[in-house]
Amino acid sequence: MSDIDKKTVENLTKLSRIECTEEEQEAILRDLKRILNYIELLNEVDTEHVPPCNHVLDDIANVLREDEVGAILPREEFLANAPSQIGGMIRVPPVIKQT
C-alpha cells in the first residue's frame, strides 16, 4: 500500500485549495486508505496475456460532425455577457502570480 499519512492529506488539501477541519482531514485519510487498499486488489489479477486497450468494446467509434462557420456574434454583444472586460477583451483572474 502507498504510504499516505496526515501530512500527505494536509499537502493535498493545500494543493487543491480546500479548507478542512481536523475531523474532515481524518475522514479523508481513512477514505483514501480504504480506496488505496481496494485498488491494491488489482495487483492480484493476472494480466500476463491480456493485450493493452483503450476501451473494452471493439465497435466504439467517435461520431464527429463537420465544423461549419455560423453567424458571428458582434463584439459588443459578446462583451455585454462578460462580467468584466478590458480593452475589448474579457478580463479573467490571474492564473500565474508574478514575483
C-alpha positions as CSV (number, residue, x, y, z in Angstrom):
1,M,0.0,0.0,0.0
2,S,1.1,3.6,-0.6
3,D,2.4,5.5,2.3
4,I,-0.3,8.0,3.0
5,D,-0.4,9.9,6.2
6,K,-1.8,13.1,7.8
7,K,1.0,15.2,6.2
8,T,0.0,13.9,2.8
9,V,-3.6,14.9,3.3
10,E,-2.6,18.3,4.5
11,N,-0.5,18.7,1.4
12,L,-3.4,17.6,-0.8
13,T,-5.8,20.0,0.8
14,K,-3.3,22.8,0.3
15,L,-2.7,21.9,-3.3
16,S,-6.4,21.7,-4.1
17,R,-7.1,24.8,-2.1
18,I,-9.8,23.4,0.1
19,E,-10.1,24.1,3.8
20,C,-10.8,21.1,6.0
21,T,-11.3,20.8,9.7
22,E,-9.2,18.3,11.7
23,E,-12.1,15.8,11.7
24,E,-12.6,16.2,7.9
25,Q,-8.9,15.5,7.3
26,E,-9.1,12.4,9.4
27,A,-12.1,11.2,7.4
28,I,-10.3,11.9,4.1
29,L,-7.3,10.0,5.4
30,R,-9.4,7.0,6.3
31,D,-11.2,7.1,2.9
32,L,-8.0,7.4,0.9
33,K,-6.5,4.5,2.8
34,R,-9.6,2.4,2.1
35,I,-9.6,3.3,-1.6
36,L,-5.9,2.5,-2.0
37,N,-6.3,-0.8,-0.2
38,Y,-9.2,-1.6,-2.6
39,I,-7.1,-0.7,-5.6
40,E,-4.3,-2.9,-4.3
41,L,-6.6,-5.9,-5.0
42,L,-6.0,-5.2,-8.8
43,N,-2.4,-6.4,-8.3
44,E,-3.8,-9.9,-7.7
45,V,-5.4,-10.1,-11.2
46,D,-3.4,-12.0,-13.7
47,T,-3.0,-9.7,-16.7
48,E,0.0,-11.5,-18.3
49,H,-1.7,-12.4,-21.6
50,V,-4.1,-9.5,-21.8
51,P,-3.3,-7.0,-24.5
52,P,-3.5,-3.3,-23.6
53,C,-6.5,-1.5,-24.9
54,N,-8.1,1.9,-24.7
55,H,-11.6,0.6,-24.2
56,V,-13.2,-2.8,-23.7
57,L,-15.7,-2.6,-26.7
58,D,-14.3,-3.1,-30.2
59,D,-17.1,-1.4,-32.1
60,I,-16.9,2.0,-30.5
61,A,-16.3,4.9,-32.9
62,N,-16.4,8.6,-32.4
63,V,-19.2,10.3,-34.3
64,L,-18.0,13.7,-35.3
65,R,-19.7,16.4,-37.3
66,E,-18.0,18.7,-39.7
67,D,-17.2,22.2,-38.4
68,E,-19.4,24.8,-40.0
69,V,-18.9,28.5,-39.7
70,G,-22.1,30.1,-38.4
71,A,-23.2,33.6,-37.7
72,I,-20.6,35.7,-35.9
73,L,-21.7,37.4,-32.7
74,P,-20.8,41.1,-32.8
75,R,-18.1,42.0,-30.2
76,E,-20.3,44.4,-28.3
77,E,-22.9,41.7,-27.8
78,F,-20.3,39.2,-26.8
79,L,-18.7,41.5,-24.3
80,A,-22.1,42.5,-22.9
81,N,-22.3,39.0,-21.4
82,A,-18.9,39.2,-19.8
83,P,-18.8,40.1,-16.1
84,S,-15.6,42.2,-16.6
85,Q,-13.7,43.4,-19.7
86,I,-10.7,45.5,-20.6
87,G,-9.6,46.7,-24.0
88,G,-12.3,44.8,-25.9
89,M,-11.4,41.5,-24.2
90,I,-12.8,39.5,-21.3
91,R,-10.9,40.1,-18.1
92,V,-10.2,36.9,-16.1
93,P,-8.5,36.4,-12.8
94,P,-4.7,35.9,-13.0
95,V,-3.7,32.3,-13.0
96,I,0.1,32.7,-12.7
97,K,1.3,35.0,-10.0
98,Q,4.2,37.3,-10.9
99,T,7.1,37.6,-8.4
